Structure formats: C-alpha cells, structure tokens
Amino acid sequence: MAGFWKKRFEPPATTSQRVFDLIFGIVAPILCLVFDPAIFRGGFPAGSGYLSAYKPFAYTEIAVSIVALAYYLLRQKGSLLLAGILAGSGIFSLILGIFMLPMTFLGLFIFIGIFGLTPFVSSYVFLRNAYRSWRGSAVENTRGSAVLRVAVGFMLVVGIPLSTHVSYVHAARNALQAVQSGSEEDYVRAVHTLKLLRYDTDEIALRYSECQDEKRRDRLSRAFSHLTGQPVQVRLDELTD
C-alpha cells in the first residue's frame, strides 16, 4: 500500500495523472457550478440553494483554487506558498463534500447524486498537488520558514474568499435596507447594486411575502420586477406550487 500511494503522490506526475487532475481539479468543479441543481442556487428550499448563504465565499474559493491548480499543472514548478494554497483548497473541497452529503444521498435516488462526490475527488487532486508543490520547492528553508510560507498560502486561499464574502454580504444588506426605506435616489442605486451583485431575487420575493408594511412591500415588489421583469406574486406562486 505504501508503494501504491507513493506512486500516486510522489513527483514527477505521469501524463495520465495530469489528465486526471485536469478533469477533476478544474473541469469537473466548473461543470458542477454550471449545472448546479440545488447546492448554491435553485431548488432548495423555496427556490434557494442548499448552501446559497455561502455562495460568495464558495465561488471565490473555487475560482482561486482552480487558478492555483492550473498554474501548477502548467508550470510544474514547486513553491511552498503554492503548496499552502493548494492544501487549503483541498481542505475546503473536503469540507464542502461533507456538507453536501445530505443532498448527495438524496440525489442518488435520481442518479445525479454521484456528482455530489466530486468534491472528495477534487480534494484528493488538490492535496496531491500541494504535496508535489512542497516536495518540488527548490528554495532552501528552515522548518520554521517553510511552515510560515505554507501558512501564508493557506491564509490567502481562505482570506481572499472570506473578505469577498463579507464585502458582498455588507453591500447586499445595505442595498436591501435602502430598497425598503431609503429615498427614491437610494432605491435606484440599491436596485442597481443588487443587479451588479446578481443577488438571489427569491430572497426579495420571500421578504415581500413576510413583510407587513405596505410601503416596504410596494418597494420590494418594484425591486423584484426591475430585477427580473416579472411580478413578484408570479414567482411566489411558483415557489409555493
């Protein structure tokens, strides 16, 4: 078994391993996002994705991970900083796969749940290349220096998506507040902001259905129509059908 895993992880990578890493580290994650049925967008519950609240973080994390892996596969040049980024990407992918397991098991009954196992395979790909990047580093480092470089890479792959997520949530919250209670100029700017953010309009529809204030309901209804081109009640009927 030691020899088996050594061949899978030790550099240099074989052609078949590079193809495998390209498919499950880059192509498969992109396809999963494009055809996502209910994880980050659409379907659950009431039209929202199962993990839609974490969409900004996840999308940025996946984008950074794919770029880092593509760079390493293209250059095949080791780096401790890159090793930290790829290790963080592998851990994120593993955690994502675990959180997706409930939906994955449900999807198995309609033969699409198998795609929910993709994050586990992607995690293996990222961790393997993180190890190879670490082993291939040509820089002489003390143990402390090496750990620091890897840690910086890990913090980058977590910090960039986290800051993006916080900024997105802050901007969306302020825009929603302005839609409901700001001036007309604030309303126009807020709707434009929500459009740029590609904000989940189903959230606006649900806020409309729960709101008791007539003025706020009218503003939410108008915002929904501006963003989607259809009346909010039509969407609510679809979500509750």
ROVEX-133303 format. One record per residue (C-alpha): residue number from 0; residue in three letters; x, y, z. Coordinates in nm, 3 decimals. Layout:
% residues N
- NUM, Ala, X, Y, Z
...
//
This chain:
% residues 241
- 0, Met, 0.000, 0.000, 0.000
- 1, Ala, 0.289, 0.236, 0.076
- 2, Gly, 0.422, 0.181, -0.275
- 3, Phe, 0.076, 0.237, -0.423
- 4, Trp, 0.029, 0.574, -0.254
- 5, Lys, 0.388, 0.675, -0.322
- 6, Lys, 0.329, 0.640, -0.694
- 7, Arg, 0.011, 0.850, -0.663
- 8, Phe, 0.173, 1.136, -0.472
- 9, Glu, 0.546, 1.148, -0.538
- 10, Pro, 0.665, 1.376, -0.822
- 11, Pro, 0.701, 1.377, -1.115
- 12, Ala, 0.340, 1.335, -1.229
- 13, Thr, 0.263, 1.097, -1.514
- 14, Thr, 0.063, 1.209, -1.817
- 15, Ser, -0.241, 1.013, -1.703
- 16, Gln, -0.220, 1.173, -1.358
- 17, Arg, -0.206, 1.522, -1.511
- 18, Val, -0.511, 1.447, -1.722
- 19, Phe, -0.693, 1.313, -1.415
- 20, Asp, -0.602, 1.625, -1.218
- 21, Leu, -0.714, 1.850, -1.503
- 22, Ile, -1.052, 1.677, -1.525
- 23, Phe, -1.133, 1.650, -1.152
- 24, Gly, -0.950, 1.959, -1.031
- 25, Ile, -1.060, 2.208, -1.297
- 26, Val, -1.318, 2.080, -1.547
- 27, Ala, -1.546, 1.889, -1.306
- 28, Pro, -1.576, 2.172, -1.046
- 29, Ile, -1.665, 2.420, -1.322
- 30, Leu, -1.928, 2.187, -1.467
- 31, Cys, -2.074, 2.126, -1.121
- 32, Leu, -2.118, 2.500, -1.073
- 33, Val, -2.267, 2.547, -1.421
- 34, Phe, -2.520, 2.265, -1.379
- 35, Asp, -2.572, 2.310, -1.005
- 36, Pro, -2.930, 2.188, -0.938
- 37, Ala, -2.973, 2.282, -0.571
- 38, Ile, -2.648, 2.343, -0.384
- 39, Phe, -2.563, 2.710, -0.429
- 40, Arg, -2.857, 2.815, -0.645
- 41, Gly, -3.208, 2.695, -0.723
- 42, Gly, -3.426, 2.422, -0.585
- 43, Phe, -3.394, 2.412, -0.206
- 44, Pro, -3.574, 2.537, -0.005
- 45, Ala, -3.830, 2.760, -0.177
- 46, Gly, -3.602, 2.818, -0.473
- 47, Ser, -3.282, 2.885, -0.276
- 48, Gly, -2.975, 2.664, -0.287
- 49, Tyr, -2.892, 2.428, -0.002
- 50, Leu, -2.573, 2.627, 0.070
- 51, Ser, -2.674, 2.951, -0.101
- 52, Ala, -2.582, 3.160, 0.206
- 53, Tyr, -2.216, 3.070, 0.143
- 54, Lys, -2.221, 3.125, -0.233
- 55, Pro, -1.988, 3.431, -0.248
- 56, Phe, -1.727, 3.256, -0.033
- 57, Ala, -1.754, 2.925, -0.218
- 58, Tyr, -1.743, 3.073, -0.568
- 59, Thr, -1.436, 3.284, -0.486
- 60, Glu, -1.267, 2.992, -0.313
- 61, Ile, -1.329, 2.762, -0.608
- 62, Ala, -1.204, 3.026, -0.854
- 63, Val, -0.880, 3.082, -0.657
- 64, Ser, -0.830, 2.706, -0.623
- 65, Ile, -0.877, 2.641, -0.994
- 66, Val, -0.637, 2.920, -1.092
- 67, Ala, -0.372, 2.793, -0.848
- 68, Leu, -0.403, 2.434, -0.972
- 69, Ala, -0.399, 2.540, -1.338
- 70, Tyr, -0.082, 2.741, -1.273
- 71, Tyr, 0.090, 2.448, -1.106
- 72, Leu, -0.015, 2.196, -1.370
- 73, Leu, 0.110, 2.430, -1.641
- 74, Arg, 0.442, 2.524, -1.481
- 75, Gln, 0.512, 2.211, -1.273
- 76, Lys, 0.731, 2.431, -1.055
- 77, Gly, 0.720, 2.374, -0.681
- 78, Ser, 0.651, 2.652, -0.433
- 79, Leu, 0.582, 2.645, -0.062
- 80, Leu, 0.337, 2.935, -0.098
- 81, Leu, 0.154, 2.749, -0.374
- 82, Ala, 0.162, 2.432, -0.164
- 83, Gly, -0.024, 2.619, 0.112
- 84, Ile, -0.284, 2.748, -0.134
- 85, Leu, -0.344, 2.403, -0.281
- 86, Ala, -0.357, 2.243, 0.065
- 87, Gly, -0.621, 2.497, 0.172
- 88, Ser, -0.812, 2.426, -0.149
- 89, Gly, -0.806, 2.054, -0.076
- 90, Ile, -0.934, 2.102, 0.279
- 91, Phe, -1.212, 2.333, 0.156
- 92, Ser, -1.315, 2.080, -0.108
- 93, Leu, -1.326, 1.804, 0.152
- 94, Ile, -1.539, 2.014, 0.390
- 95, Leu, -1.771, 2.110, 0.103
- 96, Gly, -1.818, 1.744, 0.013
- 97, Ile, -1.908, 1.662, 0.374
- 98, Phe, -2.164, 1.944, 0.393
- 99, Met, -2.314, 1.831, 0.063
- 100, Leu, -2.361, 1.470, 0.176
- 101, Pro, -2.732, 1.508, 0.271
- 102, Met, -2.813, 1.638, -0.078
- 103, Thr, -2.579, 1.383, -0.232
- 104, Phe, -2.762, 1.093, -0.069
- 105, Leu, -3.097, 1.234, -0.181
- 106, Gly, -2.965, 1.279, -0.533
- 107, Leu, -2.855, 0.916, -0.552
- 108, Phe, -3.221, 0.817, -0.581
- 109, Ile, -3.248, 1.011, -0.908
- 110, Phe, -2.899, 0.915, -1.030
- 111, Ile, -2.745, 1.265, -1.007
- 112, Gly, -2.613, 1.235, -0.653
- 113, Ile, -2.294, 1.076, -0.785
- 114, Phe, -2.184, 1.427, -0.886
- 115, Gly, -2.202, 1.525, -0.519
- 116, Leu, -1.895, 1.306, -0.466
- 117, Thr, -1.688, 1.528, -0.697
- 118, Pro, -1.556, 1.749, -0.411
- 119, Phe, -1.398, 1.443, -0.248
- 120, Val, -1.211, 1.354, -0.568
- 121, Ser, -1.116, 1.720, -0.618
- 122, Ser, -0.985, 1.729, -0.261
- 123, Tyr, -0.756, 1.437, -0.341
- 124, Val, -0.633, 1.620, -0.653
- 125, Phe, -0.557, 1.943, -0.466
- 126, Leu, -0.384, 1.770, -0.175
- 127, Arg, -0.174, 1.557, -0.410
- 128, Asn, -0.054, 1.862, -0.599
- 129, Ala, 0.002, 2.050, -0.273
- 130, Tyr, 0.237, 1.771, -0.165
- 131, Arg, 0.415, 1.773, -0.500
- 132, Ser, 0.449, 2.151, -0.493
- 133, Trp, 0.602, 2.126, -0.148
- 134, Arg, 0.839, 1.847, -0.250
- 135, Gly, 0.936, 2.032, -0.566
- 136, Ser, 1.027, 2.357, -0.393
- 137, Ala, 1.384, 2.443, -0.479
- 138, Val, 1.417, 2.706, -0.205
- 139, Glu, 1.626, 2.615, 0.096
- 140, Asn, 1.421, 2.684, 0.409
- 141, Thr, 1.444, 2.619, 0.777
- 142, Arg, 1.149, 2.430, 0.917
- 143, Gly, 1.003, 2.749, 1.063
- 144, Ser, 1.042, 2.940, 0.737
- 145, Ala, 0.883, 2.657, 0.537
- 146, Val, 0.586, 2.635, 0.773
- 147, Leu, 0.543, 3.014, 0.754
- 148, Arg, 0.535, 3.014, 0.372
- 149, Val, 0.282, 2.732, 0.364
- 150, Ala, 0.072, 2.908, 0.629
- 151, Val, 0.071, 3.231, 0.427
- 152, Gly, -0.055, 3.041, 0.122
- 153, Phe, -0.324, 2.876, 0.333
- 154, Met, -0.433, 3.212, 0.476
- 155, Leu, -0.452, 3.361, 0.127
- 156, Val, -0.683, 3.090, -0.004
- 157, Val, -0.909, 3.140, 0.297
- 158, Gly, -0.870, 3.516, 0.344
- 159, Ile, -0.945, 3.625, -0.013
- 160, Pro, -1.280, 3.439, -0.033
- 161, Leu, -1.370, 3.542, 0.323
- 162, Ser, -1.311, 3.913, 0.256
- 163, Thr, -1.509, 3.884, -0.068
- 164, His, -1.795, 3.717, 0.116
- 165, Val, -1.804, 3.977, 0.394
- 166, Ser, -1.797, 4.262, 0.140
- 167, Tyr, -2.077, 4.101, -0.061
- 168, Val, -2.299, 4.046, 0.242
- 169, His, -2.239, 4.401, 0.366
- 170, Ala, -2.320, 4.555, 0.027
- 171, Ala, -2.631, 4.337, -0.022
- 172, Arg, -2.761, 4.413, 0.329
- 173, Asn, -2.721, 4.789, 0.279
- 174, Ala, -2.884, 4.772, -0.064
- 175, Leu, -3.186, 4.579, 0.070
- 176, Gln, -3.224, 4.830, 0.350
- 177, Ala, -3.212, 5.117, 0.101
- 178, Val, -3.471, 4.945, -0.121
- 179, Gln, -3.716, 4.923, 0.167
- 180, Ser, -3.664, 5.252, 0.350
- 181, Gly, -3.427, 5.482, 0.160
- 182, Ser, -3.506, 5.779, -0.061
- 183, Glu, -3.602, 5.729, -0.425
- 184, Glu, -3.243, 5.803, -0.527
- 185, Asp, -3.121, 5.549, -0.273
- 186, Tyr, -3.374, 5.300, -0.411
- 187, Val, -3.246, 5.338, -0.768
- 188, Arg, -2.883, 5.297, -0.659
- 189, Ala, -2.974, 4.998, -0.440
- 190, Val, -3.153, 4.815, -0.722
- 191, His, -2.851, 4.877, -0.945
- 192, Thr, -2.623, 4.737, -0.674
- 193, Leu, -2.835, 4.423, -0.633
- 194, Lys, -2.825, 4.374, -1.009
- 195, Leu, -2.445, 4.402, -1.014
- 196, Leu, -2.422, 4.157, -0.723
- 197, Arg, -2.655, 3.914, -0.904
- 198, Tyr, -2.843, 3.893, -0.578
- 199, Asp, -3.082, 3.599, -0.532
- 200, Thr, -3.417, 3.757, -0.624
- 201, Asp, -3.603, 3.474, -0.450
- 202, Glu, -3.484, 3.627, -0.123
- 203, Ile, -3.658, 3.950, -0.221
- 204, Ala, -3.976, 3.759, -0.301
- 205, Leu, -3.967, 3.586, 0.038
- 206, Arg, -3.906, 3.917, 0.217
- 207, Tyr, -4.205, 4.057, 0.031
- 208, Ser, -4.427, 3.770, 0.144
- 209, Glu, -4.321, 3.815, 0.509
- 210, Cys, -4.338, 4.196, 0.520
- 211, Gln, -4.641, 4.361, 0.679
- 212, Asp, -4.564, 4.724, 0.595
- 213, Glu, -4.742, 4.829, 0.274
- 214, Lys, -4.479, 5.084, 0.168
- 215, Arg, -4.197, 4.832, 0.205
- 216, Arg, -4.398, 4.564, 0.028
- 217, Asp, -4.451, 4.801, -0.265
- 218, Arg, -4.081, 4.881, -0.284
- 219, Leu, -3.981, 4.514, -0.266
- 220, Ser, -4.234, 4.434, -0.537
- 221, Arg, -4.098, 4.709, -0.761
- 222, Ala, -3.738, 4.599, -0.700
- 223, Phe, -3.822, 4.240, -0.787
- 224, Ser, -3.990, 4.348, -1.111
- 225, His, -3.695, 4.571, -1.204
- 226, Leu, -3.451, 4.287, -1.148
- 227, Thr, -3.646, 4.001, -1.308
- 228, Gly, -3.902, 4.159, -1.539
- 229, Gln, -4.191, 3.969, -1.380
- 230, Pro, -4.438, 4.037, -1.094
- 231, Val, -4.328, 3.914, -0.754
- 232, Gln, -4.655, 3.728, -0.696
- 233, Val, -4.594, 3.514, -1.004
- 234, Arg, -4.265, 3.394, -0.856
- 235, Leu, -4.422, 3.336, -0.514
- 236, Asp, -4.689, 3.119, -0.674
- 237, Glu, -4.413, 2.916, -0.845
- 238, Leu, -4.221, 2.872, -0.519
- 239, Thr, -4.529, 2.759, -0.326
- 240, Asp, -4.670, 2.539, -0.604
//
